[in-house]
Amino acid sequence: MKSSRLIKAIVSLILVCMVLIPLPAYADGGDFSVEAESAILVDLDTGRVFYEDNADARCYPASVTKMMTCLLINEAIEEGTLSEDQVVTVSKSAVEAIQDPEAATVFLAPGEEIRLGDLMYCLMLPSANDAANVLAETMSGSVTDFVERMNARAAELGCTGTHFVTPNGLHDDDHYTTARDLVLIAQEGMKHSYFRQLVSTPSYQVPATNYSQPRDLYSTNYMIHPESEYYYSFAIGVKTGYTTQAGHCLVAAGQKTFYEGEDGKETVRRYLAVILGADHNGVTGNTAFTKAQMMLEHAFNDYEVQTLVEKNHVITELPVDLTEDGDTVHIKAADSVTGLAPRDLDPAGIQLHIDIPDQLTAPVAKDQAVGTLTVSYNGEEYGQVRLVAAEERTFSRKLYYIRAARAFWDKWYGKAAVAGVGLLILIVIILALIERSRYS
């Protein structure tokens, strides 16, 4: 008996613990879990969140930091203050700042002359930390000043949990960011064609310099290498990172073309998966790649463009005053509401927020705007359209005058006026009778 009670108590405790364990948030459904310190999956173009788990936690980003370094140099090139073809001389300070013998470098040498565009490939493919320092000094004069610009730019983009200390991401306890902030940085970077070119290039050869033979560079993002076991044909970037303290980090973008809708319209969908602090079994066993592919496949396969409300669909009806055509008029959607929704969308779960008056007054023209309809599903707003009258309702003068007469009678002065007119008529009749009797 005692053992039975003990077993029941243990089971109850387990159930309570299961309820209390926080679960990752699914913006629109999903049945997977990403084992990492932090993760988020978004629409690259709109920022719409499809999955998140601890996305606002401050984490060490390692070399995904270099996205910001690349973005700033990219913007300077576009502004004309820097050029891909300008030749940069490597400083001693930039090289000697890399103290960790295991840190990734391309072995730049003090006094070496190298094209800035080649340094960008060094930065983003093999994730060279020395290249990051050289680029920072080239743009701002010093690494410290460049880092100030990094933090200022992060704030401009809306990052609220980010603080950079280095342009390369080598560990510092005060160098951190969040998965949600990295989305903002990646989104901005992917707006630039040069940035997209760099992060999607699997290999590149740097021409010989005054200190080096040609350098063969290979991206650390195995998702864009066709020969890699982690290759993902829809991957278009972006950046990897790893330190002992940060674990494996990955910002992965995917792009796929779909032919959707009744007319088979071509649409390009782009998603972004951010994973920070993924578990791993050594560099070659980095599970961030498989998890990122799983996340991107979830977005590609489990969502499709669907129509939540059809154009001309009758939403409700409204009473109409001063018309003899009918007591009400049907209210319809002026346009369709479509969006990227779960394939297993349940029509019963579509929420319609109707903003219309309590009634209309004739005349009402067909397709006359009467209000708005906001369409949501699972808490996600999909769009807002006008609500219009489905039929015409003409104005009735007869009802108008009846209404006016009733309104006049309901007022004290209306009753007084009617009484006065009646009294006047009575007086006229009496006077007429008196006049007739006088001559009879």
N, C-alpha and C positions, 0 to 999 in steps of 0.2 A: 504493500500500500504506500509506504513511504517513498519507494523508488518511483512509483507511478507519479506521485505528486512532484517529485524532483524533476522528472522528465518533462512534465507539463510546464513547470516553472522555467526550465531552460528554453523550451520551445517559445514560450511567451516572451522571454527576454530577447531571443533572436529576432522575433517578429517586430518587437519595438525598435530594435537597433536598425532593422531594415527600413523602417519608416523614417527614422531620423537621419539616415545617410543621405546627404545632398546628391541629387542627380543632375547631370548636365541638361542644359536647356535646349529644346528643339523648337525653333521658331515656327516650323511648319511640319512637324513630324520627324520621323527618322527612328531607326532602331539600332543604331550602332554607338559605340563608345570609343573615344580616343584616349588611350592611356598616356597622358602627358601632363605636365604642370599646367598647361594652358593651351587652348585650341579655339579656333573660330573658322567658320566657313561662310563666305559672303559672295554675293553677286559683285564681280569686280567693277562693273560700271555704275551700279546704283547703290552699292553698299548694303543691300538688303541681307539680313542675317538668316541663314538656314540652320545653323548649328553653332552653339557656343558652350564652352565649359571653362569656367574660371577665366574668362577673356580679359578681365580688368586687373588680374593679379600682376604685380610687378615681378618681372623675371629678367634674368641675364640673357641678352640676345646674341652674344658671341658675334659672329661675322655677318649676320643679317643686318647688323649696324651699317654695313657698307652700302646698303640701299640708299641711305641718306647721303653718304659721301658721294655716291654716283649721281644722285639727283642734283645736288648742289653744283657739281662740276658740269653736269649736263645743262643746267640753267645758265651757268656762266658762259658756256659755249654759245648757247642760243642768244644771249645778250650781247655777245661779241667781246667780252672781257677776256675770254680764253679761246684758244683754237685747238682743234684736234691735231693740227699739223705743227704746232709750235714745239720747239725742242726744249726739253727741260733738263737742267743739270741737277743730278742727285746730290743732296747735301749730306754731310757727315752726320748731322743731328738727326735727320730722318731715319737713317739706317741704324745708328747706334741706340735709338729709342726702343728698338725691338730687342728686349732682353731675354725673352723666353726662347731657348734653343729649339723648341718644338713648334714654335709659331710658324705658320705658312709664310714663305717669302719667295721671291724670284731672284734673290741674291743680287739685288741692286748694289752697286759700288759707289762710294763717294767720288764725285767727278764724272760719273757716267752720264752721257748725253742720250736721251731717249725721247721719242715723240710722245706727246701728251696722250694722243689717242691710243697708243700702245700701252701706256700706263693704265688706261681705263680697262683694257682687256685683262691686264695683270690683276687689277683690282677685283673684277667680277667673275673671272673664270677660275683661276686657282686660289682666289681669295687672298692675294698677297698683302700682308700687313705693311711691308715696307713701301709698297706702291701707294697705299692709303696715306701714309705719312707724307710722301713726296707730293702727292696731289694736294693735300691740305696746305702744305707750305707754299706751293705754287699759287694757290688761289688767295690765301689770306696772309701770307708772310710768316705765319707760325701755326703750329698745331693748336695751340691754345686759342688763338683768335678764330680758327676754323671751327673748333668745337663750340665756341660761343654762337657762331652762325648756325651750326647744326641744331642747337637747342632753340634758337629763335625761330628757325624754319619749322621745327616740330610744333612749336606753339602756334604758329601761323596756320598750320594744317589742322589744328584742333586737338593735338595730342595732349592728354592731361596726366598721363602716368609715365612720362618719358624723361630721362635725364642722361645725356651723353657725357662721357669723360674723354673718350678717344675716337678717332675717325675710323678705327679698324675693328673695335669690339673686343680686343684683348681684355681679359678680366680685370675689373675694378669693382669693388663693392658698391660704389656709388654710380655705376653705369648700368642702367636698367631701362626697360620699356614694358609695354603690354601687347598682347596679341591684337587687341582692338586698335591700338595706336599704330602698329605695324601695317594694318590694313590701310590706314590713311596715307602712310608713307608710300606703300606699294601702289595704291591707286594713283597717287600723284605721279610717281615715276613712270607708270605704264601709259600715261598720257603722252609721253615723249618717244618719238620713233627711235632715237639713238639709244635711249635706255632699253627699250624693247629689243633692239638689235643685240645689245650687249648681253642681256640676261637670257637670251634664247640661243646663243652661240655655243655649241658643244666644244669646239676646239679652235685654236688660232695660233699662228706663228708670228712672233715678234722678230722683225729683221735684226740683223747683227748691229751692234752698237760699237762705240770705241772701246768698250770694256768686255764685251760678250759676243759669243757666237749667237746665231738665231736661237730663240727660246720657243719651245713647243709648249703651248698652254692647253690645259684640259679643264673643263668646268667640273666643279665639285658637285654639281647638280646632276646626279645620275639619271634623273627622269628625262633628260633631253639627250642622253647618249643612246643611239640605236643599238649599240652592242651590249648595253648594260642589262643586268637582270631586273633593274628597277625602271627600265625604259617605259615611258607612257606616251603613246603617240599623240595625245592631245595636249601635252605639256608645252607651255610657252615661256617658262622661267619659274622662279625668279632668283632666289638666293638661299644658300645653306649657311649653317654656322655650327661651330662646336668648340666648347672648352670643357674642361673637367667640371667646372662649377655650373655651367649652363646646360650641359648635356647636349643632345642633338636638337638643333633648331632648324626649321624649314619654312620658307614662304614659297608656296607653289601655286602657279597660275595655270589654268587649263582653258582651252578654247575649242569649241565644236560647232559645226554648222548643222542646222536642223531645217527641215522643210515641213512646216506646220500649218495647221488651219485647213479649211476647205479648199483654198486656192493654192495650197502647197507653197506658201510664201517662204523665201529663204530668210532665216534668222541666225545670227551668230550669238552664241551665249558664252560668256567668259566668267569663270569663277576663281576665287582665291581662297586657298586653305593656308592657315597659319598654325604651326605647331611649335611650341616651346617646351624644352625639357622632356623630350621623348625618351623612353627607355631604349636601350641599345645593347648590342652584343659585340661591341667593337665597331670600328668605322665601317667595315664591309657589311656589318649586320645592322646597319642603321634602319630602324623600323619607321622612322619619320616618313620615308619615301612611300612605303606600302600604306601607311595611314593616310597620307595626303592623297594618294590615288583612290583610296576607299572613299574619302570625303568628296572628292571631285566627281567620282562615279555616282555617288548618291545624288548630287545636284543634277548631273546630266541625265540619269536614268529614272529618277523618282519624281521629276517635275516636268511639266509640259505646259505650253501656252494653252489656256482654256478660257472659254467664255463663261463668265459668272452670271452676267445678265445680258440677254439678247436685246438688240435694238427693237423698239416698238413693243417690247414686252409690257403688258399692263401690270402696274405695280399696286394700284389702289384706285379708289374713286372718291370724288368730293361732292358734297351737296352744292347745288347752284341756285342762287336766288334770282327772282324776277325773270323767269323764263317759263314757257309752256312746252318746251321741247323734252323735258324730262327733269326729274328732281336732282339727278346727279350727272357727273361727267367722269368718264374713265381717265385715269392718269397713267401715262406710259413713259418709258425711258427713251430719251431722244437719241441716244447712241448706245452701242454695246460697251460693256465693261469686260475687258480681257486682261489676262496676266498670267505669269508663271505660277502655276498652282500644282499641288500634289496630284499625281496621276489618279490616286484613289480618292479624289475629292468627293466629299459627301454633300450633295446639294442642300441637304437639310441643315448643314452647318454654315451656310452663307448668311451673313448678317447684313440687313438692309437698314440704313438709317435714313428715314424720310423727313425732309424739312419742307413742309408745305403749310399754307394757311388752313384754318378750320373750314372755310367754305369760300366759294367764288361767287361773284355777282355778274350776271349777264350784262353786256354781251361777252361771250367767250369764243375766241377764234380757234380753229383747229390748229394744233401745234403751238399754241400760245404757251410760253414758259410760265410755270406756276410754282416751281421750287427746285430742289436739288435732291439727288440720291447718292449716298455714300455707301460703297460696297466693301465689305470686309470678310475675311475668312481666317479663322484661328488667330484673331487679333491683329492680322496684317491687313492694312488698307490697300485695296486694289484700284481704287479710282473713284472719281465723282463725276456724275453726269447730270444734265438738266432733266427735269421732269416736265412734260408738256401735256396739254389736253389732247385726248384722242379724238374728240368730236367737237363740233361747233354747237354752241347754245346761243340762240338769238334772244334779243331783248324784247320783252312784252310791255307795251305801253299800257295796256289794260291793267295788268297786275301792278304796274308802277303807280297809276292813278288810284287804284283801290288801296294800295299801300299808303299813298300820300293822304287819302281821305281818312283812313283809319288812324294814321298818325296824328292828323289834325284834330280828329274827334277825341283822341286820348288826352289832349291838352285841355286845361281849364278854359283857355280862351277860345278853343274850338267849340266847346259846349256852350260857352256864353254867346259866341257869334251865331250859332244855330238857334239858340233860344231867342236872340235878338231878332233874327230874320223871321222866325215864327211869330213873334209878338208883332212885328211890323205888318206881316201878312194878315194877322188877326185884326189889327186896327184898321187896315184898308178894307177888309170885309165888313166890319161894323159900320164904318163910315159910309160904305156903299149902300148898306141896308137902310141906314138912317136917311140917306139922300133919296132912296127909292120910296120910302114910306112918306116922305114929305110931299111927293107929287102924285101919290096914289089916292 
